[in-house]
Amino acid sequence: MPKDGQWQQYGKYLGLAFVLPSCTLVGFLIGKGLDKLFGTHFLTFIFLLLGIAAGFIDLIRETKPEK
C-alpha cells in the first residue's frame, strides 16, 4: 500500500497531465471568442499558441527540481 507521500506525488503528476490540454483549450476558446467579437480570423491561432506556451511553461515550472 502506498504511503501518504506517494499519493501526493500521484496527485501532482495526475494534475500535470491536464495542464497542457487545459491551457491549450483555454487559449483556443479565448481566441475564438475574440475572433467572433471583432470579426477577424487570426486571433484564434495567436491565442492557441499562447495557450500552448503557457502550458509548457507551467509544466516546466512544476517539474523543475526545487533548490
FENGI-V237916 format. One record per backbone hydrogen bond with DSSP energy under -1.0 kcal/mol. NH is the residue of the N-H (numbers start at 1). CO is the residue of the C=O. Records with the same first field share a line. If there is no record, write none. Layout:
# FENGI-V237916
NH = CO ; CO
This chain:
# FENGI-V237916
7 = 3
8 = 4
9 = 5
10 = 6
11 = 7
12 = 8
13 = 9
14 = 10
15 = 11
16 = 12
18 = 15
22 = 18
23 = 19
24 = 20
25 = 21
26 = 22
27 = 23
28 = 24
29 = 25
30 = 26
31 = 27
32 = 28
33 = 29
34 = 30
35 = 31
36 = 32
37 = 33
38 = 34
39 = 35
40 = 35
46 = 42
47 = 43
48 = 44
49 = 45
50 = 46
51 = 47
52 = 48
53 = 49
54 = 50
55 = 51
56 = 52
57 = 53
58 = 54
59 = 55
60 = 56
61 = 57
62 = 58
63 = 59
64 = 60
